[in-house]
Amino acid sequence: MSTVVTPPPSAGAVVGAASAKAARVKKKSTSPLVSIIVVVIATIWTIPTFGLVLSSFRPENDIKKTGWWTVFSNPSFTLENYKEVLFGSSSNGQLANFFLNSVVITVPSVMFSLFFGALAAYALSWMNWKGRDWVFIAIFALQIVPLQMALVPLLRIFSTAWPFSLLDPQGTGKFVIIWIAHVCFGMPLVTFLLHNFMSDLPGELMEAARVDGADHARIFRSIVVPLIVPALASIGIFQFLYIWNDLLVGLVFGTSETKPLTAAVADLAGTRGQEWQRLTAGAFVSMVVPLLVFISLQRYFVRGLLAGGLKG
Amino acid sequence: MAARTWRRGSTAVASALGVALALSACGGSSSGGTATGTAGGSTGSAECADVAQYGTFNNAKVEIYSSIRDVEAERFEKSFEHFQKCTGIDIQWNGSGEFEAQLQVRVKGNNAPDLAPIPQPGLLQTLVGLNAVKPASEKVATASKANFPADWLTYGTVNGTFYAPPLGANVKSFVWYSPKMFKDNGWAIPQTWDELLKLSDTIAKSGKVDKPWCVGFESGDASGWPGTDWIEDIMLRTQGVETYDQWWQHKIPFNDPKVQDAFDKAGAILKNPAYVNGGTGDVKSIATTAFQDGGKPIVDGDCAMHRQASFYANQWPEGTKVAEDGDVYAFYLPPVDPAKGKPVLGGGEFLAAFNDKAETQAVQLYMQDVNWVNEKAKLGDWITAHKGLKTENVLTVTDQTPNPIQILSVQILQDPNSVFRFDASDMMPASVGAGTFWKGMINWVTGADTKSVTDSIEKSWPAS
């Protein structure tokens, strides 16, 4: 509450305030001691992943017999692991197929959650209707319910209720139910975060638009959406990482045709775990996309963290 | 400006999505299309005469959900090719590492598979309790009665109704060793439990290897299961089958002196610092050594004996020859009192059907067809308790030569003197057999005493 009494803030000012916050945090965290601690933690944190990457390029027998650090004294590298997990025989991976499954699951799920979340957030912050606050509290409260509780009932609906029962149980149409499941489970958080962001938008803008004769649909499209693009981007990244890394939903609702990469990686090691050297390459294949997303959209990611954490 | 960039960005994402969808559609159809049956089949031709009795179907699909995956699943798929072509039934093999948990979720969510080979009679009981499993058809029941030994049928039976015919089998009462090492040192294969202990002493004193035994209990979520096999094998040997049955049926408590005695007998080897843990460390290292790596020190010459099931044959490093004259082989874990016969501990799967569609029953019946059983064995590294399985058809995967360890397993299974018993932990309620019993073994081997471990397992037994 210590911030200034803002004079009619424009869209730029909202973003400006966020970057001012970012600057403050940046200033606080640049003391040499903090830097040293951060570097040490980051190094320790990265060592296992680094070992994983090195291991994934080592031959099977080396992985099984010795630790990855021995590679420095006795280097031998191969692409065999990647070849096997990406394009191997039909049941020992073929992660290339499941990689696409993950894309097909993740991208629409993120799009749908953002779309519906933004609509809901708009209705909850800029439309006046009875019981609005109660609905908002209910949505917020739903975050507390663990999604595990909904798995069996939801599966029951998907397998017997119309229109889902029309889907071929083994077919690729089953992606639809995974989308719906992810969107359902993601909605409370997306709505909540977008609502926070949207209700900070200056009311004058909406009023001016209304005076000019814009209805809600028009205001949403022409004024709100352009202003919340940074929020959409950062929440989109969170959702993307969450859905990409999800195992449980994919495992329960996926079939052998539609399961995501994570579920396929979990089965890579073979019936009795004898092929665990494949996990090194498999894990790295599943990590590549989240890493790329994070590195290329880091800016939004940090902004999203700040949007949630530093209010007022 | 920002808005315009965003819009352009979203078009790019949308088109990327379109491409991805199209690609996945291709991927899906190509992997699904590998095993298409010509609907209607060609029953008339001589080629299909052997499976004519299973009928022909149009557009029928049967999903088999299983914990068997990877190359082993591929061998199953291969074994179905002929049947699929002739009957028009498309069999989809769906293997998952989370099979035990997922099967129950799918059943409760009205999304059960058509068939599932269940490795635990305890789980079969649970599923029957949920009214999920259909009793075997009359045809299946009659065929099973003719094809399998009577005790195997009891594991597929719940409350007097026969549900699930046996599928694969494995024998667990084996001790792996290096024939060359034994020969070089003049060690003989022990025929009784006392000889086994005496041999352990000899090896420990000889100093030829690090320690006589190597053991590994670690196995992820299932850590501890190799330990339960030790206790079960010793229960069978010291107490006989009647007490063994009372034990897993909980007619005697888990902390009964007889059970504690079995723990102590196992402890004489597993908790003896002079005997374990070859090539790895002290007694406690048993808990952290992976089951997959448990026997590896034999190949490295650090340990002489490793008690593990026949399926451990797959775990040896590449290039290890498994044969009586090879690098490693296994001998039958000797009985305490040879006069009481040859108790054999083992495991296997039971093929439960979750609906009574004609195609489901046809596949269930086909999976005990004597031709299929022998063809499946020829693909390698797979045996069953089926009486029609011929040992000459039990081959290895790699070079399709006779598979000595599996042939030995079949001989033990088919030996009229063998007294076969199913793995007790698989028949106990899951909260014990796949829970406290496993954890108890880890606690026990890391220092807890027999009494406190058996007491706490007894306490965890579900009431009813």
HADDOCK unambig.tbl for C-alpha pairs under 7 A between the chains (distance, minus, plus):
assign (segid A and resid 91 and name CA) (segid B and resid 69 and name CA) 6.81 0.50 0.50
assign (segid A and resid 91 and name CA) (segid B and resid 70 and name CA) 4.85 0.50 0.50
assign (segid A and resid 91 and name CA) (segid B and resid 71 and name CA) 6.64 0.50 0.50
assign (segid A and resid 91 and name CA) (segid B and resid 74 and name CA) 6.59 0.50 0.50
assign (segid A and resid 92 and name CA) (segid B and resid 70 and name CA) 4.69 0.50 0.50
assign (segid A and resid 92 and name CA) (segid B and resid 71 and name CA) 6.52 0.50 0.50
assign (segid A and resid 97 and name CA) (segid B and resid 27 and name CA) 6.10 0.50 0.50
assign (segid A and resid 100 and name CA) (segid B and resid 20 and name CA) 6.75 0.50 0.50
assign (segid A and resid 100 and name CA) (segid B and resid 24 and name CA) 5.86 0.50 0.50
assign (segid A and resid 101 and name CA) (segid B and resid 24 and name CA) 6.49 0.50 0.50
assign (segid A and resid 103 and name CA) (segid B and resid 20 and name CA) 6.96 0.50 0.50
assign (segid A and resid 104 and name CA) (segid B and resid 20 and name CA) 6.28 0.50 0.50
assign (segid A and resid 104 and name CA) (segid B and resid 21 and name CA) 6.07 0.50 0.50
assign (segid A and resid 107 and name CA) (segid B and resid 17 and name CA) 6.83 0.50 0.50
assign (segid A and resid 152 and name CA) (segid B and resid 105 and name CA) 6.33 0.50 0.50
assign (segid A and resid 152 and name CA) (segid B and resid 108 and name CA) 6.45 0.50 0.50
assign (segid A and resid 152 and name CA) (segid B and resid 109 and name CA) 5.01 0.50 0.50
assign (segid A and resid 153 and name CA) (segid B and resid 109 and name CA) 6.47 0.50 0.50
assign (segid A and resid 155 and name CA) (segid B and resid 109 and name CA) 4.90 0.50 0.50
assign (segid A and resid 156 and name CA) (segid B and resid 109 and name CA) 4.14 0.50 0.50
assign (segid A and resid 156 and name CA) (segid B and resid 110 and name CA) 5.37 0.50 0.50
assign (segid A and resid 159 and name CA) (segid B and resid 110 and name CA) 6.22 0.50 0.50
assign (segid A and resid 159 and name CA) (segid B and resid 111 and name CA) 5.69 0.50 0.50
assign (segid A and resid 172 and name CA) (segid B and resid 28 and name CA) 6.67 0.50 0.50
assign (segid A and resid 226 and name CA) (segid B and resid 3 and name CA) 5.11 0.50 0.50
assign (segid A and resid 256 and name CA) (segid B and resid 94 and name CA) 5.95 0.50 0.50
assign (segid A and resid 257 and name CA) (segid B and resid 28 and name CA) 6.37 0.50 0.50
assign (segid A and resid 266 and name CA) (segid B and resid 97 and name CA) 6.99 0.50 0.50
assign (segid A and resid 267 and name CA) (segid B and resid 96 and name CA) 6.27 0.50 0.50
assign (segid A and resid 267 and name CA) (segid B and resid 97 and name CA) 5.49 0.50 0.50
assign (segid A and resid 270 and name CA) (segid B and resid 69 and name CA) 6.15 0.50 0.50
assign (segid A and resid 270 and name CA) (segid B and resid 70 and name CA) 5.18 0.50 0.50
assign (segid A and resid 271 and name CA) (segid B and resid 67 and name CA) 6.79 0.50 0.50
assign (segid A and resid 271 and name CA) (segid B and resid 68 and name CA) 5.43 0.50 0.50
assign (segid A and resid 271 and name CA) (segid B and resid 69 and name CA) 5.40 0.50 0.50
assign (segid A and resid 271 and name CA) (segid B and resid 70 and name CA) 6.54 0.50 0.50
assign (segid A and resid 274 and name CA) (segid B and resid 292 and name CA) 6.34 0.50 0.50
assign (segid A and resid 274 and name CA) (segid B and resid 315 and name CA) 6.02 0.50 0.50
